Structure formats: C-alpha cells, structure tokens
C-alpha cells in the first residue's frame, strides 16, 4: 500500500469511527474530564496510524480495544501521581538553605544571585574539588563548554562581590590598576 492510499484509508477509518471511539472514552471517564478523553482518543488513533496494517476488516473492535488499554494506562498514571502526591504531603519540609560553615554572608549572597548553571559550575570545581573535565561530565556537557561556563561564573561572582564592596581594591580591578580584588582576599582567608 503506497503512502497516499494509506493516508486516504486512514482518513476514512477516522471519519467512520471517531465518534464511536469518542463515545466509548466519554462513557468510561469521570464527568468533566474532557481533556483526558480527548487525549485517549488522539492516542488511540495514533496507535491505529502506527499499526494500520494490523487492523482487520472490522476495525471498530480493534479501535475500542486500543482505547480500553489507553484509558487503563491513564488511570494507572493518575493513581501513581495521586499516591506520589500523598507521600510528598507527608514528608517534612526541607530545611532552609544554610551557608556553608566559614562562608561569609557576602559570598553566600553573591553565590545565591548566580544562575543555577553558574553556581553549579563553581561548586563542582571549588567545593567538590573536581577538575574541569570531571565537572563537565557531572554537568552533562563538554569540557570546553564547561570551561566557558566556569569562566563566566567566576567573572559574574567577582562582579557581584565587587558590587557589594566597592573598596579601593575592587575599583582598581575595573580601572586597570594592579592588585587582587577584595573578594579574592576574602575567599583565600
């Protein structure tokens, strides 16, 4: 069967049996749950398209069997999500984020202001003591991408720390004078 005749046969199948499959799904779902019904009907016809060659001469029973299995999968998924929500409701609240011992409020605030990717890059290298190559594997990117991310993270951290302490050392950093920025002195103590 060529592609054009397959599409035409499927369109005929869809037009002839859409309302039957829709009615079947509506009668088996909770009232007011129209989006689940629409999803089930769509998935039923998706399966029919994928397995079109398996549909026999009387397609309605085959379609209703597929719809029955799709609806059963939806109900199982709903039960799993509901059970998970129940378990999560009974878990204790996570403790608030506490700065690491010895980490200044200023540095903690600057780290918190970074994007999650930048913060993760810095923490993998500084606190987890991973090389950039190993940290890249942990972050799920190439070593080159990770090095760029780490470079930007260090630059953004420095900018944020300098913004919270506009002393003479940090002013010199941007004006071309030599000397370590104040945040570097703080992190090496």
C-alpha positions in Angstrom: 0.0 0.0 0.0 1.6 3.3 -1.0 1.6 6.3 1.3 -1.3 8.2 -0.5 -3.7 5.2 -0.4 -2.7 4.6 3.3 -3.5 8.2 4.2 -6.8 8.0 2.4 -7.7 4.7 4.1 -6.8 6.1 7.5 -8.9 9.2 6.9 -11.9 7.0 6.0 -11.3 5.0 9.1 -11.0 8.1 11.3 -14.2 9.7 9.9 -16.2 6.5 10.2 -15.1 5.6 13.8 -14.1 8.8 15.5 -17.5 9.3 17.2 -17.7 5.7 18.3 -14.3 5.9 20.0 -15.1 9.2 21.5 -18.3 7.9 22.9 -16.6 4.9 24.3 -14.0 7.0 26.1 -16.6 9.5 27.4 -18.6 6.7 29.0 -15.6 5.4 30.8 -14.0 8.6 32.1 -15.1 10.8 35.0 -17.6 13.5 34.0 -15.9 16.8 33.3 -12.6 15.2 32.4 -12.8 16.1 28.7 -9.1 16.7 28.2 -8.3 13.1 29.3 -10.9 11.8 26.9 -9.5 13.9 24.0 -6.0 12.6 24.9 -7.2 9.0 24.9 -9.0 9.3 21.5 -6.0 11.0 20.0 -3.6 8.3 21.3 -6.0 5.6 20.1 -5.9 6.9 16.5 -2.1 7.5 16.8 -1.7 3.8 17.6 -4.1 3.0 14.7 -1.9 5.0 12.3 1.3 3.3 13.5 -0.2 -0.2 13.3 -2.5 0.4 10.4 -1.5 -2.9 8.7 -2.6 -4.8 11.8 -6.2 -3.6 11.7 -8.5 -6.3 10.3 -11.6 -5.9 8.1 -13.8 -4.9 11.1 -11.7 -2.1 12.7 -14.2 -0.9 15.4 -13.5 -3.7 17.9 -9.7 -3.3 17.4 -10.0 0.5 18.0 -12.1 0.0 21.1 -9.6 -2.5 22.4 -6.8 0.1 21.9 -9.0 2.8 23.6 -9.6 0.5 26.6 -5.8 0.0 27.0 -5.1 3.7 26.6 -7.7 4.6 29.3 -6.3 1.9 31.6 -2.9 3.4 31.2 -4.3 6.8 32.0 -6.0 5.5 35.2 -2.8 3.8 36.3 -0.8 7.0 35.7 -3.4 9.0 37.7 -3.2 6.6 40.6 0.6 6.7 40.6 0.6 10.5 40.6 -2.0 10.6 43.3 0.0 8.2 45.5 3.1 10.2 45.0 1.3 13.4 45.9 0.1 11.8 49.1 3.6 10.6 50.0 5.1 14.0 49.3 2.5 15.7 51.5 3.7 13.7 54.5 7.4 14.5 54.0 8.9 17.1 56.3 9.7 20.5 54.8 13.3 20.7 53.7 15.5 22.8 55.9 16.2 26.3 54.6 19.5 26.8 52.7 22.2 27.5 55.2 25.5 28.9 54.1 28.5 26.5 54.4 30.5 27.0 57.6 33.0 29.7 57.2 31.3 31.2 54.2 30.6 34.9 54.6 27.2 36.3 54.2 28.5 38.4 51.3 29.9 35.4 49.4 26.8 33.4 50.2 24.6 36.2 48.8 26.8 36.5 45.7 26.6 32.8 45.0 22.8 32.8 45.5 22.5 35.5 42.9 24.2 33.5 40.2 22.2 31.3 37.8 21.9 27.7 38.7 24.3 26.7 36.0 26.9 29.2 37.1 26.6 28.3 40.7 26.8 24.5 39.9 30.0 25.1 37.8 31.7 27.0 40.7 30.6 24.5 43.3 31.7 21.4 41.3 35.2 22.8 41.0 35.6 24.7 44.3 33.6 22.5 46.8 33.5 19.1 45.1 37.2 19.6 44.1 36.6 18.2 40.6 38.8 19.1 37.6 37.0 20.9 34.8 37.0 17.7 32.8 35.4 15.7 35.5 33.0 18.5 36.4 31.9 18.7 32.8 30.9 15.0 32.9 29.0 15.7 36.1 27.3 18.7 34.5 26.5 16.8 31.3 28.4 19.0 28.9 31.7 19.0 27.0 34.8 20.1 28.8 35.1 23.2 26.5 31.5 24.2 27.3 32.1 23.7 31.0 35.3 25.9 30.9 33.4 28.7 29.3 30.6 28.3 31.9 33.1 28.3 34.7 34.9 31.4 33.3 31.6 33.3 33.1 30.6 32.1 36.6 33.9 33.3 38.1 33.5 36.7 36.3 29.9 37.1 37.4 30.7 36.1 41.0 33.6 38.6 41.1 31.3 41.4 39.7 28.7 40.7 42.3 31.2 40.6 45.1 32.8 43.8 43.9 29.3 45.4 43.7 28.8 44.7 47.4 32.2 46.1 48.5 33.2 49.0 46.3 36.5 49.5 48.1 39.8 50.6 46.6 40.9 47.1 45.6 37.7 46.4 43.6 37.7 49.8 42.0 41.3 49.1 40.8 40.2 45.9 39.2 38.0 47.7 36.7 40.2 50.7 36.1 43.3 48.6 35.1 45.3 49.0 38.4 47.1 46.0 39.7 46.0 44.3 42.9 43.7 41.5 43.9 40.1 42.3 44.1 38.7 42.4 47.7 36.6 39.3 47.1 39.7 37.2 46.3 41.3 38.2 49.6 38.1 37.2 51.4 37.9 33.8 49.8 41.6 32.9 50.5 41.4 33.6 54.2 
